[in-house]
């Protein structure tokens, strides 16, 4: 049962602290403290930082906008509020919508496109500085439409983030790309179309991997096995060695969850993205092939490679398999959804130990087996990309088959149980194919590669250094141009600056673009949306910030290049028999790549034999440290664990699943709540089960679960349960139960008082009806619909003067109200 309040006409209420709000949106959120203190507590005093783009779902009846109007938006940051259309129409009553600052906007999801473009969303994504936030009204979801809006925006933003990073990367990607230069030697292009007429299987980390492994082992000689790196722990336990293993993640966490892949170096080829974490790549002792350009700028050393898909490594593995030329690709563990028990990962896979997961999509997704399963928004984006790859596969006559019944059903991906597949042994081994097409992996080849990379880095350093010097000249010219004492030479200084900018843009190839991308945050601060005031002072300041951004960025980029040159020097020294062991051992420790000790030892037995006693001890310490890391006694990443999902968010998902008529989605949510530590979890589980039973037509069971919720004493959940009891009682014409439910609801939420009063009137208790209305109008004065109905009740009771008072009060609130005018006119006519 919906409450009485209509968003189009309900009045704004005023809290004890003077904050105006719509009750149906925020309820009692502002009853205990003013908005400034409330938001400082809700987000944290220093939560909002400089140089971020914040997409905020909801405005809390305009209060969060007012919070920023008073507190200010951090320098270089921009805020876009995304509001429900019906609420946005009401905001001019409490906000000066025309007077918002240039770095803030309030839009609907349909109108936000131009603003996001003007606010440089793509650049903030590139800088990894775009965030989506929930306001209190979205978290509480008293209007579930807010949470539905949040899910829609979050999905769209994640797809935009993937697309942007696929095309442009981001700063971390660029840093990793340069850190991997020494290893980015052999391109995946060497194995393009070398596996035609063969069957490949991609092993990802979804729950179905568990049941697939025995079948894969039994049929190992019939397929080429391509595994994602995170599956390594499970495969290592199962003694299943893949032919290829793929990784794409630039974060250090990727090492911790994939380290077991380093055991496979004897027989496995490592395929990795140019920006993958060096913690895996630099400690790998086998053959490896890279994806993507070696350098972030244009150079002949950027060789052709396979394309990079995403947003997860699974899509990149599928892209690689297509370019390798397989005519059939099987998928196992590519579930993109949860198991029926609520797990996202197969057993033994890092992340499984966190237990069941509450999905992002309330209704879940359809599986190949016909049931629905929970999923996450990144999985939905991954499914979209997978479906696009299926179109590519069809064009090249490649069949893609998912062998898991529990995997998400996707267009273009067939489902066939593994026991129904016809397989034949591979005629030519993977080892033989690779031996025929991969270049030698010798010290001579590596040294030649290092020399090429060093020469290119030196060229880049020289160009970047020259740009930095020109930026210095431009800064001085800018100072001179606006110096009153040099006003007569202003045109000369302007011409000098124009010439400098022309030189930077025309004489240094791709490096100006690379520097702007690397220093994107500094360059973003120069752009002011909607700027029309171009006074001399602003022109001077803009030019100053622009060339300061260039100068700071060139300094940082040169520092990065110097670190890469030092690493190349270390790698070169590793290849020589008389190289200073302590120099490259220092580099290994600095990079936390202790496993390179084993790599060097295997490649250079003569140099190892010549180590003195101290060198032997140091090498032994490095090996021991690496062994501890591989034994899971130590992690290398500094990434913090993700925060636990709040129950308020799960409640919102439950409401949305019920609104969408998804009983299976509600069952998944109930299963996902198992083991949740919050004291409200049992009541929320009962609410989800009640919704599920109601959708399935089992009203007796639904009532039983709703009673569990009511008995829990959890106020918000009790209101949700009572609302359903009232709705069911209305349909059954069980007015006594309806009366009890509405009486309780009115005590919890005054917006139900009108339904309660109307029911009392129908049941003949007219005096109590008037008392309920009076109490309601004390709490929510100015509710025009309630006042008009109260006037009608007074007329029915033969109290025209009381009715007149109600109608006149309506006209005070809304002078043009046609209904009130008509009713007053009728009162004036003689009876």
C-alpha positions in Angstrom: 0.0 0.0 0.0 1.4 3.4 -1.0 1.2 6.2 1.5 -1.2 9.2 1.0 1.3 11.8 -0.1 1.5 12.8 -3.7 4.9 14.1 -4.7 3.3 16.6 -7.1 1.3 18.4 -4.3 2.6 17.4 -0.9 3.9 20.4 1.0 7.5 21.0 2.0 7.8 20.6 5.7 10.3 22.5 7.9 12.5 20.7 10.4 13.2 22.0 13.9 16.4 23.3 12.4 14.8 25.2 9.6 15.5 22.7 6.8 12.7 22.2 4.3 12.0 18.7 3.0 9.4 16.5 1.4 8.2 13.9 3.9 7.7 11.2 1.3 11.3 11.6 0.2 13.1 12.0 3.5 10.7 11.1 6.3 12.4 12.0 9.6 16.0 12.3 8.3 16.2 16.0 9.4 14.5 15.7 12.7 17.5 15.3 15.0 20.1 17.7 13.6 20.6 20.4 10.9 21.7 19.5 7.4 25.2 20.9 7.8 26.0 18.7 10.8 24.0 15.8 9.3 25.9 15.6 6.0 29.2 16.0 7.8 28.3 13.0 9.8 26.8 11.1 6.8 29.7 11.5 4.4 32.5 12.6 6.7 33.7 16.2 7.2 36.6 15.8 4.7 35.0 13.3 2.3 34.7 15.6 -0.7 38.1 16.2 -2.3 39.6 18.5 -5.0 39.6 17.4 -8.6 36.7 15.0 -8.6 33.5 14.7 -10.5 30.7 13.6 -8.2 27.5 12.1 -9.6 25.0 12.2 -6.7 21.7 10.4 -7.0 19.0 12.4 -5.3 19.2 15.8 -3.6 17.4 15.0 -0.3 14.6 17.5 -1.2 17.3 20.0 -2.2 19.1 19.9 1.1 22.3 18.5 -0.2 22.4 21.2 -2.8 22.0 23.8 -0.1 24.8 22.1 1.9 27.2 22.6 -1.0 26.0 26.1 -1.6 27.0 27.0 1.9 30.1 24.8 2.2 31.4 25.2 -1.3 32.6 22.7 -3.9 36.3 21.7 -3.5 38.6 23.3 -6.1 38.7 21.5 -9.4 35.7 19.4 -8.5 32.2 19.4 -10.1 28.9 18.0 -8.9 26.0 16.7 -10.9 22.9 15.8 -8.9 20.6 13.4 -10.7 17.0 13.7 -9.5 13.6 12.2 -10.2 11.7 14.4 -12.7 8.7 14.8 -10.4 11.0 16.0 -7.5 13.1 18.2 -9.8 9.9 20.1 -10.7 9.4 20.9 -7.0 12.9 22.1 -6.2 12.5 25.7 -7.4 10.2 26.1 -4.3 13.2 25.7 -2.0 16.2 26.4 -4.3 17.4 29.2 -6.6 17.9 26.8 -9.6 19.0 29.6 -11.9 21.6 30.8 -9.4 23.6 27.5 -9.0 27.4 27.9 -9.4 29.1 26.9 -12.6 30.5 23.7 -11.1 27.2 22.4 -9.9 24.1 21.2 -11.8 20.8 19.4 -11.0 19.5 17.2 -13.8 17.3 14.2 -14.6 19.0 11.2 -16.1 17.5 12.2 -19.5 18.7 15.8 -19.4 22.2 15.2 -18.0 24.1 14.4 -21.2 25.1 17.9 -22.2 26.1 18.9 -18.6 28.3 15.8 -18.2 30.0 16.6 -21.5 30.5 20.2 -20.5 31.8 19.1 -17.1 34.4 16.9 -18.8 33.1 13.5 -17.5 35.5 11.6 -19.9 38.5 13.4 -18.6 37.5 12.7 -15.0 37.0 9.0 -15.8 40.5 9.0 -17.4 41.9 10.5 -14.3 40.0 7.9 -12.2 38.2 10.7 -10.4 34.6 10.1 -11.2 32.4 8.9 -8.3 28.7 8.0 -7.9 27.2 8.6 -4.5 23.9 7.9 -2.8 22.1 10.5 -0.8 20.1 9.6 2.3 16.9 9.4 0.2 18.5 6.9 -2.2 20.0 4.8 0.6 16.7 4.8 2.6 14.6 4.3 -0.6 11.4 5.4 1.0 10.7 6.1 -2.7 12.2 2.9 -4.3 12.5 4.8 -7.6 15.6 6.4 -6.2 17.4 3.1 -5.9 16.2 2.1 -9.4 17.7 5.3 -10.7 20.9 4.6 -8.8 21.3 1.2 -10.4 20.6 2.6 -13.9 23.2 5.4 -13.5 25.8 3.1 -11.9 25.5 0.6 -14.8 25.8 3.4 -17.4 28.7 5.0 -15.6 30.6 1.7 -15.3 30.2 1.0 -19.0 31.4 4.6 -19.7 34.4 4.0 -17.5 35.3 0.8 -19.3 34.9 2.4 -22.8 37.0 5.3 -21.8 39.7 3.2 -20.3 39.7 0.9 -23.2 40.2 3.8 -25.6 42.4 6.0 -23.4 43.6 4.0 -20.4 44.2 6.1 -17.3 47.2 7.4 -15.4 47.8 4.2 -13.6 47.6 2.3 -16.9 50.2 4.6 -18.4 52.5 4.2 -15.4 52.2 0.4 -15.5 52.7 0.4 -19.3 56.1 2.2 -18.8 57.0 -0.1 -15.8 56.5 -3.1 -18.1 58.7 -1.9 -21.0 61.5 -4.2 -20.2 59.2 -7.2 -20.3 56.9 -6.1 -23.2 59.1 -7.8 -25.8 57.1 -10.5 -27.7 53.8 -9.5 -29.2 50.7 -11.7 -29.3 50.7 -11.0 -33.0 53.1 -14.0 -33.3 50.2 -16.4 -32.6 47.5 -14.8 -34.7 45.4 -17.4 -36.5 47.8 -20.2 -35.4 45.1 -22.3 -33.8 42.6 -22.7 -36.6 40.5 -25.9 -36.6 41.0 -26.3 -32.9 38.9 -26.1 -29.8 39.8 -23.8 -27.0 38.3 -23.5 -23.6 38.4 -20.4 -21.3 38.4 -21.1 -17.6 37.2 -18.2 -15.5 36.5 -18.1 -11.8 32.7 -18.4 -11.6 31.0 -21.1 -9.5 30.7 -23.5 -12.4 34.5 -23.9 -12.7 34.2 -26.4 -9.8 32.2 -28.9 -11.8 34.0 -28.2 -15.1 37.5 -29.1 -13.9 37.2 -32.9 -13.8 35.6 -32.9 -17.2 38.4 -30.7 -18.6 41.1 -32.9 -17.1 39.4 -36.0 -18.6 39.4 -34.4 -22.0 42.6 -32.4 -21.7 44.1 -33.7 -25.0 41.1 -32.4 -27.0 41.3 -28.7 -26.2 43.7 -25.8 -25.7 43.2 -24.4 -22.2 43.2 -20.7 -21.6 42.7 -19.6 -18.0 42.3 -16.3 -16.3 45.0 -15.6 -13.8 42.6 -15.5 -10.8 41.7 -19.2 -11.5 45.3 -20.2 -10.9 44.9 -21.2 -7.2 42.0 -23.5 -8.1 43.8 -25.0 -11.1 47.0 -25.5 -9.0 45.1 -27.4 -6.4 43.5 -29.5 -9.1 46.9 -30.1 -10.9 45.4 -28.7 -14.1 48.1 -26.8 -16.0 46.7 -24.4 -18.6 48.4 -23.7 -22.0 47.8 -20.0 -21.6 47.1 -17.8 -18.6 45.7 -14.3 -19.0 45.8 -11.2 -16.8 44.9 -7.5 -17.4 44.6 -5.9 -13.9 47.1 -3.1 -13.1 46.4 -3.3 -9.4 48.7 -4.9 -6.9 45.8 -6.9 -5.6 45.9 -8.9 -8.8 49.2 -10.5 -7.6 47.7 -11.6 -4.3 44.7 -13.3 -5.9 46.7 -14.8 -8.8 50.2 -15.6 -7.5 49.8 -19.4 -7.9 50.1 -18.9 -11.7 53.8 -18.4 -11.1 54.0 -22.2 -10.5 53.0 -22.8 -14.2 55.9 -21.2 -15.9 57.4 -24.5 -17.3 54.5 -25.3 -19.7 52.2 -22.2 -19.7 52.5 -19.0 -21.9 51.5 -15.8 -20.1 49.3 -13.4 -22.1 49.0 -10.1 -20.4 47.9 -6.5 -21.0 50.5 -3.8 -21.4 49.3 -2.3 -18.2 49.2 -5.5 -16.0 50.8 -5.4 -12.6 54.6 -5.9 -12.8 54.4 -8.0 -9.6 53.2 -10.9 -11.8 54.9 -10.1 -15.0 58.4 -9.4 -13.7 58.5 -12.5 -11.6 57.2 -14.8 -14.4 59.9 -17.3 -15.5 58.3 -18.7 -18.7 57.3 -17.3 -22.1 55.1 -14.3 -22.2 53.2 -12.3 -24.9 51.9 -8.8 -24.5 48.7 -7.1 -25.6 48.5 -3.4 -26.6 51.1 -0.7 -27.4 54.4 -0.8 -25.7 54.6 3.0 -25.3 51.8 5.5 -24.6 53.0 7.6 -27.5 53.4 6.9 -31.2 56.6 5.2 -32.1 57.7 2.4 -34.6 58.4 0.3 -31.5 54.6 -0.1 -31.0 54.1 -3.4 -32.8 50.8 -4.9 -33.9 49.2 -7.0 -31.2 45.8 -8.5 -30.4 43.0 -6.1 -29.2 42.1 -5.6 -25.6 38.5 -6.3 -24.5 37.0 -5.9 -21.0 35.9 -4.9 -18.5 37.1 -8.1 -16.9 40.0 -10.3 -17.9 37.5 -12.9 -19.2 36.5 -10.7 -22.1 40.2 -10.1 -22.9 40.8 -13.9 -22.8 37.9 -14.4 -25.2 39.2 -11.7 -27.5 42.6 -13.3 -27.6 41.1 -16.7 -28.3 39.2 -15.3 -31.3 42.4 -13.7 -32.7 44.3 -17.0 -32.2 41.9 -18.5 -34.7 40.0 -21.2 -32.8 36.9 -22.4 -34.6 35.2 -23.4 -31.4 35.6 -21.7 -28.0 34.1 -23.3 -24.8 33.4 -21.3 -21.7 33.6 -22.7 -18.2 33.4 -20.5 -15.0 32.3 -17.7 -17.3 29.1 -17.4 -15.3 28.8 -13.6 -14.8 26.3 -14.4 -12.0 26.1 -16.1 -8.6 25.5 -19.7 -7.8 22.1 -20.7 -6.3 23.8 -20.5 -2.9 24.8 -16.9 -3.6 28.6 -17.4 -4.3 30.3 -15.3 -7.1 33.4 -17.5 -7.2 34.4 -21.1 -7.4 35.8 -22.7 -4.2 39.5 -21.9 -3.5 39.3 -18.8 -5.7 40.4 -15.6 -3.8 37.2 -13.8 -2.8 35.2 -17.0 -2.1 36.1 -16.8 1.6 34.0 -13.6 1.9 30.9 -15.8 1.6 27.7 -15.1 -0.2 27.2 -11.8 -2.0 24.1 -9.6 -2.3 23.7 -8.8 -6.0 23.4 -5.3 -7.5 20.4 -6.3 -9.7 17.3 -7.0 -7.5 15.6 -9.3 -10.0 18.8 -11.1 -11.0 19.4 -12.5 -14.5 18.2 -15.5 -16.4 20.6 -18.5 -16.6 21.2 -21.1 -19.3 19.4 -23.5 -17.0 16.3 -21.3 -16.9 16.4 -20.1 -13.3 17.4 -16.6 -12.2 20.6 -15.8 -10.4 22.1 -12.7 -8.7 24.7 -10.7 -10.4 26.8 -7.5 -10.1 26.7 -4.4 -12.3 30.3 -5.0 -13.7 29.1 -8.5 -14.7 26.3 -6.9 -16.7 28.7 -4.7 -18.5 30.9 -7.7 -19.1 28.0 -9.6 -20.5 27.3 -6.8 -23.0 31.0 -6.9 -24.2 30.8 -10.7 -24.4 27.8 -10.5 -26.6 29.6 -8.1 -28.9 32.5 -10.5 -29.1 30.0 -13.2 -30.0 29.1 -11.2 -33.1 32.7 -11.0 -34.0 33.0 -14.8 -33.5 30.0 -15.4 -35.8 31.7 -13.3 -38.6 34.8 -15.5 -38.5 32.8 -18.8 -38.2 33.7 -19.4 -34.6 31.2 -21.1 -32.4 31.1 -20.0 -28.7 29.5 -22.4 -26.2 29.0 -22.0 -22.5 29.0 -25.4 -20.8 27.5 -24.2 -17.5 23.7 -24.3 -16.9 24.2 -21.7 -14.1 25.9 -19.1 -16.3 24.1 -16.0 -17.4 22.2 -16.5 -20.6 23.8 -14.2 -23.3 22.8 -13.5 -26.9 25.1 -15.3 -29.4 26.5 -17.7 -26.8 25.1 -21.2 -27.1 24.6 -23.5 -24.2 25.5 -27.2 -24.4 26.1 -29.5 -21.4 29.7 -30.9 -21.6 28.6 -34.5 -21.9 26.8 -33.6 -25.2 29.9 -32.1 -26.9 31.8 -34.1 -29.5 35.5 -33.7 -29.1 38.5 -35.1 -30.9 42.2 -35.1 -29.9 44.3 -32.2 -31.1 46.5 -33.2 -34.0 49.3 -30.8 -33.3 50.5 -29.9 -29.8 50.5 -26.3 -28.4 54.1 -26.7 -27.6 54.9 -27.5 -31.3 52.9 -24.6 -32.6 54.6 -22.1 -30.2 58.0 -23.5 -31.0 57.4 -22.8 -34.7 56.1 -19.2 -34.3 57.6 -17.6 -31.2 61.0 -15.8 -31.5 63.9 -17.1 -29.4 64.1 -16.1 -25.7 67.8 -15.6 -25.4 70.1 -13.1 -23.6 71.0 -11.6 -27.0 67.3 -11.0 -27.9 66.6 -9.4 -24.5 69.6 -7.1 -24.6 68.7 -5.9 -28.1 65.2 -5.2 -26.8 66.6 -3.3 -23.8 68.7 -1.1 -26.1 65.8 -0.3 -28.3 63.6 0.7 -25.3 66.4 2.7 -23.7 66.9 4.7 -27.0 63.2 5.4 -27.2 63.0 6.5 -23.6 65.9 8.8 -24.0 64.2 10.3 -27.1 61.1 10.9 -25.0 63.0 12.3 -22.1 64.7 14.9 -24.4 61.3 15.9 -26.0 59.6 16.2 -22.6 62.5 18.2 -21.1 62.3 20.6 -24.1 58.5 21.1 -23.6 59.2 21.8 -19.9 61.7 24.5 -20.8 59.3 26.1 -23.3 56.7 26.1 -20.5 59.1 28.0 -18.3 59.6 30.6 -21.1 55.8 30.9 -21.6 55.3 31.5 -17.9 57.8 34.3 -17.9 56.3 35.8 -21.1 52.8 35.6 -19.4 54.1 37.6 -16.4 55.7 40.2 -18.7 52.5 40.5 -20.9 50.5 41.6 -17.9 53.2 43.7 -16.2 51.9 47.4 -16.3 55.5 48.5 -16.6 55.8 46.6 -19.9 52.4 47.5 -21.4 54.1 48.8 -24.6 55.5 45.4 -25.4 52.4 43.4 -24.6 51.9 42.5 -28.3 55.5 41.1 -28.4 55.0 38.9 -25.4 51.6 37.7 -26.8 53.4 36.8 -30.0 56.1 35.0 -28.1 53.5 32.9 -26.2 51.7 32.1 -29.4 55.0 30.9 -31.0 55.8 28.8 -27.9 52.4 27.1 -28.0 52.7 26.5 -31.8 56.2 25.0 -31.3 54.9 22.7 -28.5 52.0 21.5 -30.6 53.8 21.1 -33.9 57.4 20.0 -33.1 57.0 17.3 -30.4 54.7 14.8 -32.1 52.5 12.9 -29.7 54.2 14.1 -26.5 51.9 17.1 -25.7 48.9 14.7 -25.8 50.6 12.2 -23.6 51.6 14.9 -21.1 48.1 16.3 -20.9 46.8 12.8 -20.3 49.4 12.1 -17.6 48.7 15.4 -15.9 45.0 15.4 -16.6 44.0 16.6 -13.1 46.1 19.8 -13.4 44.8 20.5 -16.9 41.2 19.9 -15.9 41.4 22.7 -13.3 42.0 25.1 -16.1 38.6 24.4 -17.8 35.7 26.2 -16.2 32.3 25.2 -17.6 30.2 28.0 -18.9 33.0 30.6 -18.4 32.2 33.9 -20.2 34.2 36.4 -18.1 37.5 36.7 -19.9 39.0 39.7 -18.1 42.8 40.3 -18.3 43.1 38.9 -14.8 41.4 35.7 -15.8 43.3 35.4 -19.0 46.6 35.8 -17.1 45.6 33.3 -14.5 44.4 30.7 -17.0 47.7 30.9 -19.0 49.7 30.7 -15.8 47.8 27.6 -14.6 48.1 26.0 -18.1 51.9 26.3 -18.3 52.4 25.5 -14.7 50.4 22.3 -15.4 52.8 21.6 -18.3 55.9 22.3 -16.2 54.8 20.2 -13.2 53.7 17.3 -15.5 57.0 17.4 -17.5 59.0 17.2 -14.2 57.0 14.2 -13.0 57.1 12.5 -16.3 60.9 12.9 -16.5 61.2 11.4 -13.0 59.1 8.4 -14.2 61.2 8.0 -17.3 64.4 8.1 -15.2 63.1 5.3 -13.0 62.4 3.2 -16.1 65.9 3.9 -17.4 67.3 2.8 -14.1 65.2 -0.4 -14.2 66.5 -1.1 -17.8 70.1 -0.6 -16.5 69.3 -3.2 -13.8 67.8 -5.6 -16.4 70.8 -5.2 -18.7 73.2 -5.9 -15.8 71.2 -9.1 -15.0 72.3 -10.5 -18.4 76.0 -10.1 -17.8 78.2 -12.6 -16.0 80.2 -9.9 -14.1 77.2 -7.6 -13.3 77.1 -6.1 -9.8 74.6 -8.4 -8.1 73.8 -5.8 -5.4 72.6 -3.2 -7.9 70.0 -5.4 -9.4 69.1 -7.0 -6.1 68.4 -3.5 -4.8 66.1 -3.0 -7.8 64.3 -6.2 -7.0 63.7 -5.2 -3.4 62.7 -1.7 -4.4 60.1 -3.2 -6.8 59.1 -6.0 -4.4 59.9 -8.5 -7.1 61.7 -11.1 -5.0 60.9 -13.9 -7.4 63.4 -12.4 -9.9 66.1 -14.0 -7.8 64.9 -17.4 -9.1 64.6 -16.1 -12.6 68.1 -14.7 -12.6 69.5 -17.8 -11.0 68.0 -20.0 -13.7 69.1 -17.8 -16.6 72.6 -17.1 -15.3 74.1 -20.2 -13.6 77.6 -19.0 -14.3 77.0 -15.7 -12.6 75.3 -17.4 -9.8 78.3 -19.7 -9.3 80.6 -16.6 -9.1 78.6 -15.0 -6.3 80.6 -14.3 -3.1 79.4 -15.5 0.3 77.5 -12.2 1.0 75.8 -12.4 -2.4 74.8 -16.0 -1.8 73.2 -15.1 1.6 71.3 -12.2 0.1 70.0 -14.3 -2.8 68.9 -16.9 -0.3 67.0 -14.3 1.7 65.3 -13.1 -1.4 64.3 -16.7 -2.3 63.0 -17.3 1.2 60.9 -14.1 1.1 59.4 -15.2 -2.2 58.6 -18.7 -0.9 56.7 -17.1 2.1 54.7 -15.0 -0.3 53.9 -18.0 -2.5 52.9 -19.9 0.6 50.3 -17.2 1.3 52.2 -16.1 4.5 52.5 -12.5 3.1 50.6 -10.3 0.7 52.2 -7.7 -1.6 49.2 -5.5 -2.3 48.3 -2.5 -0.2 44.7 -2.5 -1.3 42.1 -2.2 1.5 39.2 -4.6 1.7 35.9 -3.4 0.3 33.4 -2.2 2.8 30.6 -4.5 3.8 27.2 -3.8 2.1 24.9 -1.9 4.4 21.5 -3.4 5.2 19.8 -0.1 4.1 21.0 -0.8 0.6 19.8 -4.4 0.7 16.4 -3.2 1.9 16.3 -1.0 -1.2 17.1 -3.9 -3.4 14.4 -6.0 -1.8 11.8 -3.3 -2.4 12.8 -3.0 -6.1 12.7 -6.8 -6.6 9.2 -6.8 -5.2 8.1 -3.9 -7.3 9.5 -5.7 -10.4 7.7 -8.9 -9.5 10.9 -11.0 -9.1 10.3 -13.8 -6.5 13.6 -15.6 -7.5 15.4 -12.3 -7.0 13.9 -12.1 -3.5 15.0 -15.6 -2.7 18.5 -14.7 -3.8 18.5 -11.7 -1.5 17.3 -13.8 1.4 20.0 -16.4 0.8 22.6 -13.7 0.5 21.7 -12.4 4.0 22.7 -15.6 5.6 25.4 -15.0 8.1 25.1 -11.2 8.0 26.2 -9.9 11.3 23.7 -7.0 11.6 21.0 -7.5 14.2 18.4 -6.4 11.6 19.3 -9.2 9.1 16.7 -11.7 10.3 13.9 -9.2 10.0 15.1 -8.2 6.5 15.3 -11.8 5.5 11.7 -12.3 6.7 10.6 -9.3 4.7 12.2 -10.7 1.5 10.6 -14.0 2.2 7.2 -12.3 2.8 7.5 -10.5 -0.5 8.4 -13.7 -2.3 5.5 -15.6 -0.8 3.1 -12.8 -1.7 4.3 -12.8 -5.3 3.8 -16.5 -5.5 0.3 -16.2 -4.2 0.9 -17.8 -0.8 -0.7 -15.1 1.3 -0.8 -17.1 4.5 2.9 -17.7 4.4 3.4 -14.0 3.5 1.4 -12.9 6.5 3.5 -15.2 8.7 6.8 -13.7 7.5 5.4 -10.1 7.8 4.5 -10.9 11.4 8.1 -11.9 12.0 9.2 -8.5 10.8 6.6 -6.7 12.9 7.7 -8.6 16.0 11.3 -7.6 15.4 10.7 -4.0 16.3 12.8 -2.7 13.4 10.8 0.5 12.6 11.5 0.9 8.9 11.1 -2.8 8.1 8.0 -2.9 10.3 6.5 -0.2 8.2 7.3 -2.1 5.0 5.6 -5.2 6.4 2.6 -3.4 7.7 2.1 -1.7 4.3 1.9 -5.1 2.6 -0.5 -6.4 5.3 -2.7 -3.3 4.7 -2.6 -3.9 0.9 -3.5 -7.6 1.2 -6.3 -6.8 3.7 -7.7 -4.2 1.3 -7.9 -6.7 -1.5 -9.5 -9.3 0.8 -11.9 -6.6 2.2 -10.7 -7.7 5.7 -11.4 -4.3 7.2 -10.6 -5.2 10.8 -7.1 -6.3 9.9 -6.8 -3.3 7.6 -7.8 -1.0 10.5 -5.2 -2.4 12.8 -2.5 -2.2 10.1 -3.3 1.4 9.2 -3.4 2.4 12.9 0.1 1.0 13.4 1.3 2.6 10.1 -0.1 6.0 11.1 1.9 5.8 14.3 5.1 5.0 12.4 4.5 7.4 9.5 2.0 10.2 9.5 1.5 10.0 5.7 -0.6 6.9 6.3 -2.9 8.8 8.7 -5.2 9.9 5.9 -5.9 6.4 4.8 -6.5 5.4 8.4 -8.9 8.3 8.9 -10.8 7.6 5.7 -11.2 3.9 6.7 -12.6 5.0 10.1 -15.1 7.2 8.3 -16.3 4.3 6.2 -16.6 2.2 9.3 -18.7 4.8 11.0 -16.2 6.2 13.5 -16.6 9.8 12.3 -15.4 11.5 15.4 -12.1 9.6 15.5 -11.7 10.4 11.8 -11.7 14.1 12.6 -9.2 13.6 15.4 -6.9 11.6 13.1 -7.1 14.4 10.4 -6.5 17.1 13.1 -3.4 15.3 14.4 -2.1 14.7 10.8 -2.5 18.4 9.9 -0.5 19.4 12.9 2.4 17.3 11.7 2.0 18.1 8.0 0.2 21.5 7.8 -0.7 22.8 4.4 -1.6 19.4 2.8 -4.2 20.6 0.4 -5.7 17.2 -0.5 -6.2 16.5 3.2 -7.7 19.9 3.9 -10.2 19.5 1.0 -11.2 16.0 2.2 -11.6 17.3 5.8 -13.9 20.1 4.4 -16.1 17.5 2.8 -16.3 15.5 6.0 -17.4 18.7 7.9 -20.1 19.3 5.2 -21.3 15.7 5.6 -21.6 16.3 9.4 -23.5 19.5 8.8 -20.7 21.9 9.9 -20.5 24.3 6.9 -18.5 26.9 8.9 -15.8 24.4 9.7 -15.7 23.4 6.0 -15.4 27.0 5.0 -12.4 27.4 7.3 -10.7 24.4 5.7 -11.4 25.7 2.1 -10.2 29.2 3.0 -7.0 27.8 4.4 -6.5 25.9 1.2 -6.8 29.2 -0.8 -4.2 30.8 1.5 -1.8 28.1 0.6 -2.8 27.9 -3.1 -4.8 31.0 -4.2 -5.6 29.5 -7.6 -7.0 26.2 -6.3 -10.1 25.6 -8.5 -11.6 22.9 -6.2 -11.5 25.1 -3.1 -13.0 28.0 -5.0 -15.9 25.9 -6.4 -16.7 24.4 -3.0 -16.6 27.8 -1.3 -18.9 29.2 -4.0 -21.3 26.4 -3.4 -21.4 27.3 0.3 -22.4 30.8 -0.5 -25.4 29.7 -2.5 -28.7 29.6 -0.5 -29.7 26.1 0.4 
